[in-house]
Amino acid sequence: MSRAGKSRMKRRRRQIQRNRRVAIFFTLVLTVLTGSVLSNRSQAQAQRQPLYKYYTDVRVHRGDTLWSIAREYMTDGYASTAEYIKEIKEINQLGAELQYGQLLLIPYYSDERK
């Protein structure tokens, strides 16, 4: 093999070693960051107070919709307004329309134990 060929092989080996080191470095950094994020998330959940589920009754007024009631009474603990409205419908066995004067049972979450 010629000198030029040997020189190219040496450079190629060095490049492969450098690429391995870079890959190992980024793997370690990613592992540390992932661990840090998971640790912070679990600490935040541990510090968060438990939520208790309660119910209240709400009288339907003229012009009220399930969406307007949800905007007023929905608390943390629900992933979406649609999920909250679905629960209200199930609890109250509702169809599509609300009736003026109707009494609805509305769920909500609180961190206070009552």
C-alpha positions in Angstrom: 0.0 0.0 0.0 1.3 3.4 -0.8 2.0 6.2 1.6 -1.0 8.2 0.4 -3.2 5.1 1.0 -1.9 4.6 4.5 -2.3 8.3 5.3 -6.0 8.2 4.1 -6.6 5.1 6.2 -5.2 6.8 9.3 -7.3 9.9 8.7 -10.4 7.7 8.2 -9.7 5.9 11.5 -9.3 9.2 13.3 -12.5 10.4 11.8 -14.4 7.3 12.9 -12.9 7.6 16.4 -13.9 11.3 16.5 -17.5 10.4 15.3 -17.8 7.7 18.0 -16.7 10.2 20.7 -19.2 12.8 19.5 -21.9 10.2 19.4 -21.1 9.0 23.0 -20.9 12.6 24.2 -24.4 13.5 22.7 -25.8 10.2 24.1 -24.6 11.1 27.6 -25.9 14.7 27.3 -29.3 13.4 26.2 -29.4 10.9 29.0 -28.6 13.6 31.6 -31.2 15.9 30.2 -33.9 13.2 30.1 -33.1 12.3 33.7 -33.3 15.9 34.8 -36.6 16.5 33.1 -38.1 13.3 34.6 -36.8 14.2 38.0 -38.3 17.7 37.8 -41.6 16.3 36.6 -41.8 13.8 39.5 -40.9 16.5 42.0 -43.6 18.8 40.7 -46.2 16.0 40.9 -45.1 15.2 44.4 -45.4 18.8 45.5 -48.8 19.2 43.9 -51.7 18.8 46.3 -54.3 16.1 45.6 -57.5 17.3 43.9 -60.8 16.2 45.4 -63.9 15.9 43.2 -67.1 17.6 44.3 -70.5 18.4 42.8 -72.7 21.5 42.9 -76.0 22.3 41.4 -76.5 25.1 38.8 -79.8 26.5 37.6 -80.0 27.1 33.8 -80.7 30.7 32.8 -81.9 32.0 29.5 -79.1 31.9 26.9 -77.0 29.4 28.9 -75.3 26.7 26.9 -73.2 23.8 28.1 -70.1 25.6 26.7 -70.9 28.8 28.7 -71.5 26.7 31.9 -68.2 24.8 31.3 -66.3 28.1 30.9 -67.6 29.2 34.2 -67.3 26.0 36.3 -64.6 23.9 34.7 -61.6 23.4 37.0 -58.2 21.8 36.6 -58.5 18.1 36.4 -60.1 17.9 32.9 -58.2 17.5 29.7 -60.6 19.6 27.7 -63.9 21.4 27.7 -65.4 18.7 25.5 -64.5 16.1 28.1 -66.1 18.2 30.8 -69.3 18.8 28.8 -69.5 15.0 28.1 -69.3 14.3 31.9 -72.1 16.9 32.6 -74.3 15.3 29.9 -73.7 11.8 31.4 -74.3 12.9 35.0 -77.5 14.7 34.1 -78.7 12.4 31.3 -78.9 15.3 28.9 -79.8 15.4 25.3 -78.9 18.3 23.0 -80.8 21.2 24.6 -80.9 22.8 28.0 -84.2 24.0 29.4 -84.7 27.3 31.2 -84.9 26.7 35.0 -83.4 23.2 34.7 -81.2 22.2 37.6 -77.8 20.6 36.6 -75.4 18.7 38.7 -71.9 20.1 37.9 -68.6 18.4 38.8 -65.5 20.4 39.9 -62.2 19.7 41.5 -60.7 21.4 44.5 -57.5 21.0 46.5 -59.4 21.7 49.7 -60.9 18.7 51.5 -64.5 19.6 52.4 
